Structures are given as structure tokens and as C-alpha cells.
Amino acid sequence: MTRARRWIGEHLVLGLGMLVLAYTFVPIAIVVLMSFNDSSQSRNVYKFQQFTWDNWLHPGGWADGMADSVWLSIRIALLATLVATFLGTLAAFALVRHRFAGRSAANLIIFLPMASPEIVMGSSLLALFVSTSIIPLGFWTILIAHIMFCLSFVIVTVKARLSGLNDNLEQAAMDLYATEAQTFWRVTFPLVLPGIIGAALLSFSLSFDDFIITNLNSGQEVTFPMFVYGANQRGVPMEVNVIGTAMFVISIAFVLGNEIVRRRQEKALAR
């Protein structure tokens, strides 16, 4: 009995963690499975009927506008990720490495977009765009909105990476007569790069997946989440699962690549 209790105590946390992971990945597994579903023989698109490769061979052929909506979401997500990552990284360095008046207030303000409900932020941005009438609702208003809410996530992610760095390596590099620019690009930046890449991946996912803020500020533009919402009234096409599976596989590839680079850097530093 004591041995059984000891075994349960040693494996309880691991078992609960595996159950949580399984629960999390069940919807993803269903999406992957349904991407190979042939729903042409039945109107019930939520039941697996027959295995087929047609959904993958023709992912944009289900309806007019699907391919365009995917391309629009990718363009907005890429631009929002580039701008938010660049500005957020600079802001994170300023908040961690420099002391200035209003630093505490800035740290508090950064969390406001993350803590605010999306409907509040979306309606506020809509009121701003409509009242100013400088930019018509459409591509650029979606892009501005996405940059605004992605910026906070980038700053927080890069700040966490910077705060965990040991500045002894930078001091050692400068003791060996490296300039500030050489120290930054050869020591600091490679160490912070995994955090920057993680922030960029998070920004891309948030931008590509956003519906509420985008729907309020999109005008006549239709992004991929908006297309899925409209198609859901008639039944979600199987090609939507193809796009979701592809994005998941690409994200996993980037995460694994980032982890491999990080471990190689840690091994190099340990030597």
C-alpha cells in the first residue's frame, strides 16, 4: 500500500499534465482528421464520411473568396507581426535596460490591451476611426488594430527573456575590448533572439486568428476568421480544416526550430 501511494505521488503531476495536454489537443486532432473528410456525399459536414485527398489538393476551391480571405489574413498577420515585433522589442529593451520617468506607469499601461476585453478594444478603435475619418475602414484599419493589440504581447514576451539574461556575458565581452555594437550583435541579440522569435510567432497567431476586433474594423474586407464565421451558417467546408491543419504544422515547425536553436546556444555557452 505504501509503495502504491509512493508511485501515485511520484506520477500524479505527470499524469494530470498528460491529461491536460490530451484534452487540449483533442480539438486539433479533430481538425486534422476532418481535413481528410469527404463530405460531398452527405450534408452533415460535422461527421466523418470517407477518407479523401481532394481537400488538400484543392484547398481553395470550395467557394469564391476563401483563398482571397486566407491571403488577406496572411498579409495582415505578416505586416502586423513585423511592425509589432520591431516596436515591441525596442520598447522591451528600453523598459528593462533603462530607467526613466514614467517607467512604472508604462509597465502598467502595457498590460491594459491584454487585460481589456476584445469587444471593448474593437469598439473603441471603431469609434476612433469613424470619428477621425482619416482612414476608411478596411485593410489599413485592420492592420493598425492588430499592431496595437499585438504590441503588448511582444513587449511582455521579450521583457521576460531580457529579465532572465545574465549581464556577465556582456560585461565580459566589453572587458575583452568589444564595442557596444559588437557586444549587442554578437552576445545580447543572439541570446534574446529566441524570445523575439517566440513573440513574433505569438503575434502572427493572434493576428491571423482574431475575429472580434477585425469584424468591427474591417469595413468591406473579409479575413479568414470572418469567412469561416459566414460559412458556418451553411456548414463549415472541409477546406477550412486544411488551412487550420497547415497553419498548425507550420507553427509547430517554427517552435521546434526555435527550440533547437536555443538548445544549441545553451550548449555552446556551457562549453
C-alpha positions in Angstrom: 0.0 0.0 0.0 2.8 2.4 0.8 4.6 1.5 -2.4 1.4 2.3 -4.4 0.9 5.6 -2.6 4.5 6.5 -3.4 4.1 5.6 -7.1 0.9 7.7 -7.3 2.6 10.6 -5.6 5.6 10.5 -8.0 3.4 10.2 -11.1 0.4 12.2 -10.2 1.6 15.5 -11.6 2.9 13.9 -14.8 -0.4 12.1 -15.3 -2.5 15.2 -14.7 -0.2 17.1 -17.2 -0.7 14.4 -19.8 -4.5 14.5 -19.3 -4.5 18.3 -19.8 -2.4 18.0 -22.9 -4.7 15.3 -24.3 -7.7 17.5 -23.6 -6.0 20.4 -25.3 -5.1 18.5 -28.4 -8.4 16.7 -28.9 -9.9 19.6 -31.0 -6.7 19.9 -33.0 -6.8 16.2 -33.7 -10.4 16.5 -34.9 -9.4 19.4 -37.2 -6.6 17.3 -38.7 -9.0 14.3 -39.1 -11.7 16.3 -40.8 -9.3 17.8 -43.3 -9.3 14.4 -44.9 -13.1 14.0 -44.8 -15.2 13.7 -48.0 -18.4 15.4 -47.1 -19.7 15.5 -50.7 -22.0 12.5 -50.1 -23.7 14.0 -47.1 -25.0 17.4 -45.9 -23.7 16.6 -42.4 -20.2 18.2 -42.6 -19.5 17.6 -38.9 -19.4 13.7 -39.3 -16.5 11.9 -40.9 -17.8 10.2 -44.0 -14.9 8.9 -46.1 -11.2 9.5 -46.5 -10.1 11.7 -49.4 -7.1 13.7 -50.5 -9.2 16.2 -52.5 -9.4 18.7 -49.7 -5.6 19.0 -49.7 -5.3 19.0 -53.4 -7.8 21.8 -53.9 -7.8 23.8 -50.6 -9.2 27.0 -52.1 -11.7 25.5 -54.5 -14.7 25.2 -52.2 -16.1 28.7 -52.6 -15.2 32.1 -54.2 -13.5 34.2 -51.6 -11.9 31.6 -49.4 -8.4 31.8 -51.0 -8.6 35.6 -51.0 -9.6 35.7 -47.3 -6.7 33.4 -46.4 -4.2 35.6 -48.4 -5.6 38.7 -46.8 -5.2 37.3 -43.3 -1.7 36.2 -44.0 -0.7 39.6 -45.4 -2.2 41.4 -42.4 -0.6 39.0 -39.9 2.8 39.3 -41.5 2.8 43.0 -41.6 1.4 43.3 -38.1 4.0 40.8 -36.8 6.9 42.7 -38.4 5.9 46.1 -37.1 4.8 44.9 -33.6 7.9 42.8 -33.1 10.2 45.7 -34.1 8.5 48.3 -32.0 7.9 45.9 -29.1 11.5 44.7 -29.0 12.7 48.3 -28.8 10.2 49.1 -26.1 11.2 46.0 -24.1 14.9 46.9 -24.2 14.0 50.5 -23.1 11.9 49.2 -20.2 14.4 46.6 -19.0 17.8 48.3 -19.6 17.0 52.0 -18.9 15.5 54.0 -16.1 13.3 57.0 -16.9 10.4 59.0 -15.6 7.1 57.1 -16.0 8.7 53.7 -16.3 6.3 52.1 -13.8 3.3 53.7 -15.5 4.5 52.4 -18.8 4.8 48.9 -17.5 1.2 49.2 -16.2 -0.2 50.6 -19.4 1.3 47.8 -21.4 -1.0 45.3 -19.7 -4.2 47.2 -20.5 -4.7 45.9 -24.1 -4.1 42.4 -22.8 -6.5 42.7 -19.9 -9.2 44.6 -21.8 -12.0 42.5 -23.4 -11.6 42.5 -27.2 -15.1 43.9 -27.7 -14.1 47.0 -25.7 -10.9 47.5 -27.7 -12.6 46.8 -31.0 -15.5 49.2 -30.4 -13.0 51.9 -29.1 -10.9 51.6 -32.2 -14.0 51.7 -34.4 -15.1 54.9 -32.7 -11.7 56.4 -33.2 -11.5 55.5 -36.9 -15.1 56.7 -37.6 -14.7 60.0 -35.6 -11.4 61.0 -37.3 -12.5 59.8 -40.8 -8.8 59.9 -41.8 -8.6 56.3 -42.8 -11.6 54.4 -44.2 -12.5 51.1 -42.7 -10.6 48.4 -44.5 -7.2 46.9 -44.8 -5.3 49.7 -43.0 -7.6 49.9 -40.1 -7.4 46.2 -39.5 -3.6 46.4 -39.7 -3.4 49.3 -37.2 -5.7 47.5 -34.8 -3.7 44.3 -35.0 -0.4 46.1 -34.4 -1.9 47.8 -31.3 -3.0 44.6 -29.6 0.0 42.5 -30.7 2.4 45.1 -29.4 1.7 44.4 -25.7 2.3 40.6 -26.1 5.6 41.3 -27.9 6.8 43.6 -25.1 5.8 41.2 -22.3 7.5 38.2 -24.1 10.7 40.0 -24.9 10.8 41.6 -21.5 10.6 38.2 -19.9 13.6 37.0 -22.0 15.6 40.1 -21.2 14.9 40.0 -17.5 16.2 36.4 -17.3 19.5 37.2 -19.0 22.8 37.4 -17.0 24.7 40.5 -17.9 28.0 38.9 -17.0 28.5 37.8 -20.7 28.0 41.3 -21.9 30.4 42.7 -19.3 33.0 40.0 -20.2 32.7 40.9 -23.9 33.3 44.6 -23.2 36.2 43.7 -20.9 37.7 42.0 -24.0 37.5 45.4 -25.8 34.3 44.7 -27.8 32.4 47.8 -28.7 28.8 48.3 -27.6 27.6 47.5 -31.1 29.7 44.3 -31.2 28.5 43.3 -27.8 24.9 43.8 -28.8 25.0 41.9 -32.1 27.3 39.1 -31.1 26.2 38.5 -27.5 23.0 40.2 -26.5 21.0 39.8 -29.7 21.6 36.0 -30.1 20.6 35.5 -26.5 17.4 37.5 -26.9 16.6 36.1 -30.4 14.6 33.1 -29.1 12.3 35.4 -27.2 11.9 37.7 -30.2 11.0 34.7 -32.4 8.5 33.5 -29.8 6.9 36.9 -29.6 6.7 37.1 -33.4 5.0 33.7 -33.6 2.6 34.7 -30.9 1.8 37.9 -32.8 1.2 36.1 -36.0 -1.1 33.6 -34.4 -3.1 36.3 -32.6 -3.4 38.4 -35.7 -4.3 35.6 -38.1 -6.9 34.2 -35.6 -8.6 37.4 -34.5 -12.3 37.9 -35.2 -13.9 40.4 -32.8 -11.6 43.4 -33.3 -11.3 42.6 -37.0 -15.0 42.3 -37.6 -15.6 45.7 -36.1 -13.0 47.5 -38.1 -12.9 45.6 -41.4 -15.3 47.6 -43.5 -15.8 45.5 -46.7 -12.7 43.3 -46.2 -13.2 39.7 -45.3 -10.5 37.9 -43.4 -10.3 34.1 -43.0 -11.9 34.0 -39.5 -14.7 36.2 -40.9 -15.1 33.9 -43.9 -15.4 30.8 -41.5 -18.0 32.6 -39.5 -20.1 33.3 -42.5 -19.6 29.8 -44.0 -20.6 28.3 -40.6 -24.3 29.2 -41.3 -24.2 26.8 -44.3 -21.8 24.3 -42.8 -18.0 24.7 -42.4 -16.3 23.4 -45.6 -13.6 20.8 -45.2 -11.0 23.0 -46.8 -11.2 25.2 -43.7 -9.8 22.3 -41.7 -7.0 22.0 -44.3 -6.0 25.6 -43.7 -6.1 25.1 -39.9 -4.0 22.0 -40.1 -1.4 23.6 -42.3 -1.1 26.6 -40.0 -0.7 24.3 -37.0 2.0 22.2 -38.7 3.9 25.4 -39.7 3.7 26.8 -36.2 5.0 23.5 -34.7 7.9 23.6 -37.2 8.8 27.1 -36.2 8.6 26.3 -32.5 10.7 23.2 -32.9 13.3 25.1 -34.9 13.4 27.8 -32.3 13.9 25.3 -29.5 16.7 23.6 -31.4 18.5 26.9 -31.9 18.0 27.7 -28.2 19.5 24.4 -27.0 22.4 24.7 -29.4 23.1 28.2 -27.9 23.0 26.8 -24.4 25.4 24.0 -25.2 27.8 26.5 -26.9 27.7 28.7 -23.8 28.2 25.8 -21.5 31.5 24.9 -23.3 
